[in-house]
Amino acid sequence: MAAPVVTAVTRISAPVEDVWRVLVAFDAYAHWHPVLSFDTKPEQALVGAELPGRVARGDTAEQDVALRIVEVEAPRRLVWEGGSLDTLLGRHSFLLTPQPDGTTELTDSEEFFGPAADELVPALGRFREEYARNGVALRARVTGTSD
């Protein structure tokens, strides 16, 4: 069976470089991201950088997360992982694709691996909606508008 995946696509009326700056300003996530905040900011978005933080979804208790950057192709692609292959590992990727009209298409995806991954399948629709909200929040932060 293929790994469960969640994907949301958002169009942002700004160039890729502007979106990238907000995406890698990890210390500012608490100001715009609906559920994720980071405790520290690495000096740069580099492979191997640790991103300790927390997820707070209103309906559940706050959960500490320990994410690690595993791929960077500035200013187009950022990938981090959290969890463990022994139970559940999430590989979260952000792909920024410049569009001919000067906007950016954000593809926000997460793939789940490990023995507990299949247990997430019933929640994928809810996760997709959450990731779409995250994209809207990123767009508002980048463009300075509210949607």
Steps between C-alpha positions, in 0.01 A plus 500: 500500500626849414588738781209725601546853362334834564538779243360853477577753227476877555562787257685795654516840330870549561827380349659176621777686686246690714316180591830325577606776743184450706515121476853482646448768769430223751497730802199687352271200445313575824390830343329345198484118502168370638648205695882494484758704686874453541709558812819594319614623165795343326737753352409374154273234351764228473478123471536354847368807685276409794167680542352438845148632533140422576172429332185640662178405324224640726324158518798312650769569754813681391761259368875554492664419167862452401544558129818474296563660162590224252497685168546861388498637147470873564273669405290215360485201735514438874451159664497410867431179688364423843426182687654157464478216249447271801152648543412795279722727291367804316696645207364849434591682180439847365544553126492856366437522127524839325211570265516700174290779656754556781301312765615190686331164523560344842466122518495397865521120544567247770567132456464262794712188559524233768268245662249765614475677161194307383312610813509857363307417181156589651636844603658594165202713393517701823878537458451624141263771626752597769784524247281715274442736798875507560552603136245779534675621816838496325351694208359761738836535676690538172258743335393689812134432428238290674285257307 
